[in-house]
Amino acid sequence: MTRTEYLETIEGQSNERMKRWLRKNYLTIQQEPKSKSSITRGEKIFFRKEVKRQLQKRKRRAHIGEIILEIDFYTTQNNPPALHTLCKNYLDLLHKEIEEDNLKGLLFKDDSQIKILIANYNLNIFGKQEPEIVISSYPLSCFIKDIELTDRILSNKFSDTDSFMHNSLITEIEESDKIKDPYDDWEDLKELEKNKEYYVQNFGIPFYELQHHFISRQIQEKYLQNNEIGIRNLISIFQQYFSYNKKYSHNIRFQKIWDITRDYIFLTLLNLGNAPAQEGDTELFKTNLQEQLKDFKVKHRVLFPLLQPINVTITYIPPSKNLLDLDNLARYVVPIVVEIFQPTATLTFSYDNKYLNQLLKKEVEFIQRFPQNSISGYQLINIPRKESDPENGKIDFIITDGFRFGSNVWHLIDDTIDKWEKRI
């Protein structure tokens, strides 16, 4: 069997996946996350030295090509900094030179290398969390290969196919991807509101408010979960780079098909136009964003006021000139989302504290230490530009469930491959 033939087998693809997985960087720094304005000189030095030490221990160097990067902030302080300000601070510390030391380009050389950026806000909900910053990075080329493997898995594209294993896996994947229908919850809410007087008289106002709040949140949760970018969306975005599609790279027919399927992911997203490209564009962009988000609130009344924490997904087709780094794009979008949507940092209580027992009162007091409004996380995806794309680029936006911590695109692909590997 030749190497080419071997790579078409299940074993060959699994071994290639393992080789790629070994190129992943995973760093854990035991430090309270701080913004640029609050971090001390000593904390900066400790963070950077720890990053360098862990990379050297694993015999790793800074990335020189495009990457996917995920950063998790485990914060324990009262009213911690906003997520986008934390992210900006630590991305700078991972590559910029600072006065405190002579280190630069620790994990990567420049912000422009980050083509998928994922940031998560892990608040100290139960009071037992340790302060920590967890960073994962991976060459984008490896991630695209993982998406290609996922496509092989879904279509059973192996020379030694196993139909029984494939059918079992597809059943599990389809079950987890099943549409969350809030219809029953809607009916329960209508019934509750219709019979409000009965519930209040027989069970009291606190019971009615608790039930109304709980059912409303259930509706929002299911509504948000149906907005997530799926596996086939990622395949549509990157399929032109798959090894078995390269022979069609100059085929106009295939190019048209790829363009159509790539655009499918935008059907449920909110188009924000193009990113600021030159002086004077920033205010226009912010004004347009504010108007679009207000319109979004009107069209999606079921989500407001938000009772369920949210994540934000932003896809970005860059303009032909004046490209924008993803962390800077987050700094434009996220603060306005928080301002207009006023998302809850964690589960909210919409009823009067006087009805709560002592245990719940303590929990409420603890939660009040969190930011009043914050998103739980965001992911920004730089979609490779094509000649047919708008000259000024395009930005699309959607909000998803903030309690599904592992629902980002990286975890989605890894989880699918993990399910497959458990069966082979």
N, C-alpha and C positions, 0 to 999 in steps of 0.2 A: 504494500500500500504506500503510495506517495504521500508527501506531506500535504499536498493540496487535497487529496482524497481523505486523509485523516481529519483535516479541518472541517470536513463536511459531516463528520460523525458527532454523536452526542458527547462521547468522551473527549474528542478533540476540542469541541467548543467549551466544554467544562474546564479543561486545562488552560485554555487561552484566557478564560474568565479569571481563573486563579492568578495567572501572571499579572493581569491588569489590576486585580484587587490588591496585590502587594505594592502597587505604586501609590496607594492612597495614604495621605498624611492624616494622622489623628493626634491632636495636641490637646492636653488638658492643663490649664493653668489655675492654680488655687488662689484666686484673687477676687475681691469684690469688684464687679464691673463699674467703671466710672466714666463720666463724660470728659471731654477734653478740658473743660473749665474746672473740674473738680479733682482730677487725677494728680497725684503728687509726683515729684521728680523720682523719688525712690520707687514708686509703684510702676512708673514707666520702665525704669531700668530693670526691675525684677521681671516684668512681663517679657521684655525683649531677650533678656539673658535666658529665661526659661524656654522660650521658643527656640532659641539657638541651641541650647543644651539638648532638648528633645530631638531636634532634627539631626544633630551630630550623633546622638546615641543610635539613631536608626540609619545613619550614614546617608542622609538625604540632603539635597541641595535645593535652592530656591527654584520654583517653576520658571521656565523661560518661555513657555507657550501658553495658550489659552487654557483656562481652568474653570471648574465649577467649585464653588466655595460655600460652605455652610458654617455659621457661627451661632452658638447657643450661649445666652447669657443667663446664668443662675444667680439672681440677685437676692440679697437678704435685707438691705437697708430700707428704711422708710422712704416712701415717695422716690423711688429710683429714677434715674434719667430716662428720657424717651428712647425708644428702641433705635430709631434712625441716628440719634446722636451718639449712642454707644457704638453702633456699627461703624460709623465714620471714624471715630477715634481709634478703634482697634485695627481697622484696615490700614489707616495711616501708620500705626506703630508696626505693622507687619512688613512695611516696605520702605517707608521714608526714612531719611537720615535725620537724626535729632541732635541737639546740642549736647545732650547728656552722655552720648556714646558715639562711637564711630561706625556703628553697624548700619547697614542699609540693605534693602532687598532681601530681607530675612526669609520670607515664605514665597514671595513673588517680586517681580521687578517694578511693575506698574499696575495701577488700577484698571487700565484698559485690557489687561489679560483676563479679568473676571467676566465671563460670558453668561454665567448663571450664578446669581447671588441669593442665598437663603439666610435669613436672620430670624431667630426665635427668642422670645421673651419668656423666661421661666420664672414666674413670681413665686415667692415663698408662701404658698397657700396653706401649708400645714404646719409651718413654723419649725421644721426640722431640716431644712435645706442648708447645704454648705455653699458659700460663695464660690463660683467657678466660671471659667470661660472655656468653652469646648469648641475647637476649630477643626473642621474636616476639609481637605482639599484634594483634588483629583484632576488629572489632565482631561480636558474636554474631549480629546480624541478617544480616550478610554471610555468616557461616559457614552459617547455616540456608539462605540462598539457594543456597550451594554444594551443600548436601545436596539441595536441591530440584532443582538442575541435574543432580546425579548420578542422581536418580530418573528425570528425563527421559531421560538417557542410557541407563539400563538398560532402560527401557520404550520407547525410541525415540519419545518424545513430542514430535515436532517437525512443523510443517506441511509441511516439505520433507524428509521422512524418506529416509534412504539405507540400504536394507536390507542391502546388501553390506557397507558399512562397519560397521553395527551388529552383524551376525553375526560379523564378524572381531573386533570389540572384545569382545563377550560371550565368545567362545572364549578370548581371552587372559585375561580376568578370571576366568573359571571355572577355567582352568588354574592361575592363581596362588592361587585360593581352595580348591584341591583338598585334601580331608582328608588329613592326614599319618598314614598307617597304620603304627604301630610293630610290626605283627605279625611281619614278617621279623626285626626286631631281637630280639623276644622269643624267637623260635625259635633264633636264633644264641646268645643268652645261655643258654638251656636246654642247648643242645648243648655249649657251653663248660664249664658247670658239671658236666654229666654226665661229661665226659671230662677233668676237672681233672687227675687223676693222670697221664694221658697227656701233656698239654701241659706240666706241670711237669717231668716226667722228660725230655722231648725238647727243650723250649725254655727251661725254667727258670722260677722263680717270677716274676721281673720281667715276662716276656712274658705270663704268665697274668694278672697284676694289671693290666697295661696294657690288655689286651684286655677284661677284665671292666669296667674303669673306662670305657673308650671306648664299649662297647656300651650300658652302663647310662645313660651321658650321652645317647647317641643316642635312647634310649627316652624319657627325660625331655624332650628338646628337642621331639620330635614331639608328645608329650602336651601340653606347654605351648602350642605353636603353635596347637593346635586350640581353645584357650580364648578366643581374641581376639574382641572385639566386631567384627562385620562391617558392611559397608555397609548391608545391609537392616535391621540392628538400629537404626542411626542414623536411617534413613528412618522406621522405626516410632515412634521417640521423638518426632520433630519433624514428622511429616507433617501434623498438624492446622494447622501454620503455613504450609504451602505456598500460594502464591497461587491455584493452581487448586483448592484444597480449601476455601477460605474460604467458598464458597457452601454448603458442607455443615456449617458450624460449629455450626448449631443443629439439625442433623438427628440425632435420637436413634439411628437405625440406624447411621449412620456413626460416631457417637461410640462406640458399643459395639464396632464393628469395630476402631477405633483403639485402644481400651482393651485389647482382646485381643491385638492384634499388639504393642503396646508391652510387654506383660508377657512376651512370648516371650524377651526377652533375659535374664530372670532364671532361666531353667530350669537353667543350668549354674553359677549364681553361689551364693555362700554368703551367706545372709541374716544380717546382724548386728543386726537389730532397728532401733531408732531411736537417733539421736544424743543426747548429753547436752543437756537443754533447761533445766535449773535446778540449783541447788545440791544436791549430793548424788547427782546422776545420773552424774557422771563415773566414780566408782569402780564403780558398777553396770555401766556401759557397758564399762569395761575388764575387769571380771570375766567378763561375758558374752562379750566378744571373745576372751579367753584360752581359755575353754571351747570356743567354736566352732572356734577355730584348732587346738586339740588334737584335737578330733573330726575335723577336716578331715585332719589328718596320718594318723589311723587309717584313714580311708576312701580315702586316696590314697597308700598305702604306696610305690607306685612312684616317688614324687617325693622320698622321704626315705631317707637324707640327700641334700640337694640338691647335685648336682654341676654343674648348669647355672645360670647367673645368671638372676634373675627380675625381671620388672616386676610392678607391682600396679595393677589397675584397680578403682576404687571408683565405684559409681553411688549417687547420693544424692537421694532424694525428700525435700524439706524438710518439717518439721512445719508445722502451721497457725500456730504461734506460736514465738517464740524460735529464729529461724533461726541456723544455724551457718555461718561462712565456710569455704570449702574448705581454706584453708591450716591452719586450726585443726583441721579434721577429720583432715587428714593427720598432724598432731602427735599425735592420739589413736591412730590406727590403725598407722602405719608402725613406731614403736618396738616395739610388741608383736609385729608380724609378724616383725621382725628377731630379737627375743628368742626366739620360739617356733620359727620355721622355720630360723633360723641360715643364711640364704642366703649363698652364696659371692659375693664381690665380683667375681670373675672365675673363669676355669676353675681347678679345683682338681686337685692331684696327690695321689692316694690311695696312692701307693707310696713305699717307702723311698728317701730321697735318696742312699743309698750306691750305688744302682744307676744313678744318672744320670751321663751324661758331663759334661764341664766346661761345655759350652755350656748344657745344660739346667739345670745347677746355678745358673748366673748368672741364668737366667730365673726360677727359683724364688725366689732371693734377692730379685730385683726385685719379684716379685709379693707377697712377704711385707711390703713397705712399704705395701700397701693395707690398708684396714680388714679385720679378720678376717671380719666379716659385714656385708653391706649389700645392699640392693636396687639394681638398675641404674636404675630410674626408676619413676614412678607417674603415672597420670592419674586425675583426679577429675571426674566428670561430674554436674552438677546437672540433674536431670530435672525439667522444669516440672511443678508440682503441679496435680493435678486434684481436684475436690470429692470424688470417690470414693476418694481415697488415704487411708491411715491417718492419723488425726489427729496422731500423733507422728512421722510420716514413716517412711522406710525406707532402710536402707543395705545394699547388696549388694557382694560382694567376690570377686575371682578373681585368680589369679596366671598370668602368661603368660611367654613366652620373653624373657629379658633381653638376648639378643644381636640381637634384631630391633629395632634402634634407631629405625627409621622406621615402626613398626607402630602408632603411636597414631592416634586418630580423625582428627586434623587431616591428617596425612600420608596416611592412607587415602583421604580424600576428594580431596585435591589430586592424588594419584597417578592416581586414576581419571579425573579431569577432564583431566589432562595426557595420558593415553593417548588420550582422545577427541580432544583438540585437535590431536594429531599426525596424525590421520587426516582432519581436515576441510580 
